[in-house]
Amino acid sequence: MDAILFDFDGTLVDTEPLHEEAVRRTLAPLNIPVDEGMTIGLSDEDAVAEAFARAGLSTDEPTIAALCLRKTEWYERLIDGAEIFVYPGAVELVRLSTARLRVAICTAAVLREVTPVVQRIGLEETVRTIVTADDVAKKKPHPDAYELAASRLGVPTSRCIAIEDSVRGVRSAKNAGCFVVGLLQTTAREGLTDADVIVDSIGDLSVDRLLEMAEARSL
């Protein structure tokens, strides 16, 4: 294997509740509820569209775009000054990976939401590239984000290990042809069955273990 592609929210940092709360505050004036856990693994556009659908309402792309911008503004307010919970071992794994592999972050969030958190946890100079929802037309579970990340790193997706916590994220990485490790940090095991390997948390992983699992699966 030549590269590791890390999802971000729910994989490296426990920021999914903040995304959910930002969507909830955005849609509250419209009296559209947001179910607990509904936004996990979804882009902002998909999360807003899903909330409308669950409420039995229709909408259009300009409305979704405007609401997504408002959601990002809410997220920036919520994240400013909030304590960021970093999953134990996550930052260490990213840093140790760079000594042997090319490393990228591949997320369904927009760059404005990702950059301040990456900076606060000290990874802005560590990863080679960050692929966000701003970079691709088709979001997870489509393979576009992982394909772009691999392309930027100069490696085929078949030589990439992807680490994901959500249903759509796992499917995106598998659809791209990556070796996928699913984490039980935000999603139950039955939602991650498309992953090649499932582990409890990112703290259970090391570079050696990841390479060994990928090698064993290819035999």
GILINTA-V347222 format. One record per backbone hydrogen bond with DSSP energy under -0.5 kcal/mol. CO is the residue of the C=O (numbers start at 1). NH is the residue of the N-H. Records with the same first field share a line. If there is no record, write none. Layout:
CO = NH + NH
//
This chain:
2 = 102
3 = 161
4 = 6 + 104
5 = 163
6 = 106
8 = 11 + 12 + 13
12 = 87
13 = 10 + 15
15 = 18 + 19
16 = 20
17 = 21
18 = 22
19 = 23
20 = 24
21 = 25
22 = 26
23 = 27
24 = 28
25 = 29
27 = 30 + 32
28 = 31
31 = 33
35 = 38
37 = 40
39 = 42
43 = 47
44 = 48
45 = 49
46 = 50
47 = 51
48 = 52
49 = 53
50 = 54
51 = 55
52 = 57
53 = 56
60 = 64
61 = 65
62 = 66
63 = 67
64 = 68
65 = 69
66 = 70
67 = 71
68 = 72
69 = 73
70 = 74
71 = 75
72 = 76
73 = 77
74 = 78
75 = 79
76 = 80
79 = 81 + 82
83 = 85
84 = 86
85 = 14 + 87
87 = 90
89 = 93
90 = 94
91 = 95
92 = 96
93 = 97
94 = 98
96 = 99
97 = 100 + 101
102 = 4
103 = 128 + 129
104 = 6
105 = 131
108 = 44
109 = 133
110 = 113 + 114
111 = 115
112 = 116
114 = 117 + 118
115 = 119
116 = 120
117 = 121
118 = 123 + 124
119 = 122
123 = 126 + 127
129 = 105
130 = 132
131 = 107
132 = 135
133 = 136
137 = 139
139 = 142
143 = 147
144 = 148
145 = 149
146 = 150
147 = 151
148 = 152
149 = 153
150 = 154 + 155
151 = 154
156 = 159
157 = 160
159 = 2 + 3
160 = 162 + 179
161 = 5
162 = 164 + 181
163 = 7
164 = 183
166 = 170
167 = 171
168 = 172
169 = 173
170 = 174
171 = 175
172 = 176
173 = 177 + 178
174 = 177
178 = 180
179 = 162
180 = 182 + 196 + 197
181 = 164
182 = 199
183 = 185 + 186
188 = 191
189 = 192
190 = 193
192 = 195
197 = 182
199 = 184
201 = 204
202 = 205
206 = 210
207 = 211
208 = 212
209 = 213
210 = 214
211 = 215
212 = 216
213 = 217
214 = 218
215 = 219
216 = 219
//
